[in-house]
Amino acid sequence: MRLALYQGPPGTGDPEAGLTRLGALLEASARAGALMLVCPELFLPGYNRPDLHGALAQPRGGDWTQRLSAMARAAGCGLVLGWAERDGAAVYNAATAWDAQGQELGHYRKIQLFGPMEKGSFRPGASYCLFDLAGVRAALLICYDVEFAPHVAALAAQGARLILVPTANPEGFGHVSTALVPARAAEAGVTIAYANYCGAEAGLAYGGLSLIVGPDARPLVSAGRGEALLIADLDVPLAPELRSTQQQDYLEI
């Protein structure tokens, strides 16, 4: 399976500009042979824009999701994207996965809201989301979620082998990419794709360092601090000495 992951600057609070950029990214990913493109958290309408979250949030099945589905179908490349979802009076920090035919594969609402801004804008989600992607059991998490080992372990226990993670990780938290995400992958025996922003938005600087890391904790591909479209093949076999059984089989208390 070939996966694309986009690290780039956040939008300007203009969803139309974001949708235009996504169209070009999907076409580039398709030309590279990617089955799916993973993009950052709250790509629509923006992460550090609490002024827009409630004002611009859309329902599942609304204009944004219809257009994103059509764009994935037109490009022939699946998409995972973070966006602000309205459900009645509630607004959620959500992510949706579509396949290359534009069919929705999975929809997830962030469980672990981070900091006062997120808690002021969003209601927390309450359930996991798993789906099949080209014969691989996959799941969605969003940013802070993946830092909690129990969430990753719970998904692995339900059969997940690939976890796709839109994120908006600021500068100063590079250890999430260099230590926590690889640790979560190794602990649970999964591959994690972690798509972050670079640049700045409304006074918040992002840390970049997006990556796709395998279950041996080694990055298959990684970005620096600038804009990048990463492409990786996920069917890289583990070396025999790294195919260890789960630690809980040996845990002594």
C-alpha positions in Angstrom: 0.0 0.0 0.0 1.3 3.4 -0.9 0.3 6.3 1.3 0.8 10.1 0.8 1.0 12.5 3.7 0.9 16.3 3.4 2.7 18.7 5.7 2.1 22.3 4.8 1.1 25.8 6.1 -2.4 26.2 7.5 -5.0 28.0 5.5 -6.0 31.6 5.9 -9.5 30.8 7.2 -10.8 30.6 3.6 -12.3 27.2 3.0 -12.5 27.7 -0.7 -8.7 28.3 -0.9 -8.2 25.2 1.2 -10.4 23.1 -1.1 -8.5 24.3 -4.1 -5.2 23.3 -2.5 -6.6 19.9 -1.6 -7.5 19.3 -5.2 -4.0 19.8 -6.4 -2.6 17.7 -3.5 -4.9 14.8 -4.4 -3.9 14.9 -8.0 -0.2 14.9 -7.1 -0.7 12.0 -4.7 -2.6 10.1 -7.3 0.2 10.6 -9.9 2.6 9.2 -7.3 0.5 6.1 -7.1 -0.8 6.7 -3.5 -3.9 5.0 -2.4 -4.7 7.7 0.1 -3.6 11.2 1.2 -3.5 12.2 4.9 -3.8 15.9 5.8 -3.6 17.9 9.0 -6.1 18.5 11.8 -9.0 21.0 11.2 -7.8 21.7 7.7 -11.2 23.2 7.2 -11.6 26.0 8.4 -8.3 26.1 10.3 -7.0 24.9 13.7 -6.1 28.0 15.6 -9.2 29.8 14.5 -11.8 29.5 17.3 -13.5 32.5 15.8 -14.4 30.3 12.8 -15.0 26.9 14.4 -18.6 27.4 15.4 -19.3 29.9 12.6 -18.2 27.8 9.7 -18.7 24.2 11.0 -20.7 22.1 8.7 -22.8 18.9 9.1 -21.6 15.5 8.0 -23.0 15.2 4.5 -22.9 18.9 3.9 -21.2 20.9 1.2 -17.6 20.3 2.4 -17.9 16.5 2.7 -19.8 16.3 -0.6 -17.1 18.2 -2.4 -14.2 16.3 -0.7 -15.8 13.1 -1.7 -16.1 14.3 -5.3 -12.5 15.5 -5.3 -11.2 12.1 -4.1 -13.3 10.4 -6.8 -12.1 12.7 -9.5 -8.4 12.3 -8.5 -8.7 8.6 -7.9 -7.0 8.9 -4.5 -8.5 8.5 -1.1 -8.4 11.2 1.5 -8.2 11.7 5.3 -8.9 15.2 6.5 -9.6 17.0 9.7 -12.5 19.5 9.8 -15.0 21.2 12.1 -18.3 19.2 12.2 -21.6 20.6 13.4 -24.2 18.2 14.8 -27.1 20.3 16.0 -25.9 22.6 18.7 -22.6 20.7 19.1 -19.4 21.2 17.2 -16.7 18.5 17.0 -13.1 18.3 16.0 -13.6 15.6 13.4 -11.8 13.6 10.7 -13.2 11.6 7.8 -11.7 9.0 5.5 -12.8 8.6 1.9 -11.6 6.0 -0.5 -10.5 6.6 -4.1 -14.1 6.2 -5.3 -15.2 9.0 -2.9 -17.0 6.6 -0.5 -16.8 7.4 3.2 -14.8 4.7 5.0 -14.8 6.2 8.5 -15.7 9.2 10.5 -14.2 10.1 13.9 -14.6 12.8 16.6 -11.5 13.7 18.7 -11.8 12.3 22.2 -8.8 14.0 23.9 -9.4 17.7 23.5 -6.2 19.7 24.2 -6.2 23.0 26.1 -8.7 25.8 26.7 -9.2 26.7 23.0 -10.2 23.2 21.9 -12.4 22.7 25.0 -14.1 26.0 24.3 -14.8 25.2 20.7 -15.6 21.5 20.6 -17.4 18.7 22.4 -15.3 15.6 22.9 -16.0 12.4 20.8 -17.0 9.2 22.5 -16.1 6.3 20.3 -13.4 4.9 18.0 -13.6 4.4 14.3 -12.1 1.4 12.4 -12.4 0.4 8.7 -10.8 -1.7 6.0 -8.4 -0.1 3.6 -7.1 -2.3 0.8 -7.3 -5.3 3.1 -5.7 -3.6 6.1 -7.6 -2.8 9.2 -7.2 1.0 9.7 -8.3 3.6 12.3 -8.4 7.3 12.9 -7.2 9.4 15.8 -6.6 13.1 16.0 -3.5 14.8 17.4 -3.5 14.6 21.2 -5.3 11.2 21.1 -2.3 9.4 19.8 -0.2 10.5 22.7 -2.3 8.3 25.0 -1.1 4.7 24.9 -4.5 3.2 25.9 -6.2 4.6 22.8 -3.6 3.1 20.5 -3.7 -0.2 22.4 -7.5 -0.3 22.3 -7.4 0.1 18.5 -4.8 -2.5 18.1 -6.9 -4.9 20.3 -9.7 -4.3 17.8 -7.5 -5.3 14.9 -6.1 -2.0 13.7 -2.7 -2.2 12.0 -2.7 1.3 10.5 -3.6 4.5 12.4 -4.1 7.7 10.4 -3.6 10.9 12.5 -4.3 14.4 11.4 -2.6 16.7 13.8 -1.8 20.4 14.6 1.3 20.0 16.8 2.9 23.3 17.8 6.6 24.2 18.0 8.2 23.0 21.3 6.5 19.6 21.2 8.9 17.8 18.7 9.2 14.9 21.1 5.7 13.8 20.0 7.1 13.0 16.6 10.6 11.8 17.7 9.6 9.8 20.7 5.9 9.4 21.5 4.5 8.4 18.1 7.3 5.8 17.5 6.7 4.5 21.0 3.0 4.1 20.4 3.6 2.3 17.1 6.1 -0.1 18.7 4.0 -0.8 21.8 0.9 -1.7 19.8 2.6 -3.2 16.7 1.0 -0.7 14.3 2.0 1.7 11.6 1.1 5.4 12.4 0.8 8.2 9.8 1.1 11.6 11.6 0.3 14.6 9.4 1.2 18.0 10.9 1.3 21.7 9.8 4.3 23.9 9.4 4.5 27.7 9.4 2.2 29.7 11.6 -1.5 30.6 12.1 -3.0 33.4 14.1 0.1 33.6 16.3 0.6 29.9 16.7 3.8 28.4 15.2 3.6 24.7 14.2 6.5 22.2 14.6 6.3 20.2 11.4 8.1 16.8 11.7 5.3 14.8 10.2 6.1 11.1 9.7 5.0 7.7 8.9 6.4 5.2 11.4 6.3 1.4 11.3 5.7 -1.1 14.1 9.5 -1.3 14.6 9.5 2.4 15.7 11.5 3.4 12.6 10.2 6.1 10.3 9.4 5.0 6.8 9.5 8.6 5.8 9.6 11.9 7.7 9.5 15.7 7.1 11.5 18.6 8.5 10.0 22.0 9.3 8.9 23.0 5.8 6.2 22.0 3.3 6.4 18.5 2.1 4.3 15.8 0.4 5.6 12.5 1.7 5.1 9.2 -0.1 5.7 5.8 1.5 5.1 2.1 0.8 3.7 0.5 3.9 4.4 -3.1 3.0 8.0 -3.0 4.3 8.5 -6.3 6.3 9.8 -6.2 9.8 13.2 -7.9 10.3 12.6 -11.2 12.1 14.4 -10.1 15.2 11.9 -7.2 15.5 8.8 -9.4 15.3 8.5 -9.7 19.1 5.3 -10.8 20.8 3.3 -8.4 22.8 4.9 -7.3 26.1 1.8 -8.1 28.1 2.5 -11.8 27.3 5.6 -11.5 29.6 4.6 -8.8 32.1 5.2 -9.8 35.7 3.7 -7.8 38.5 
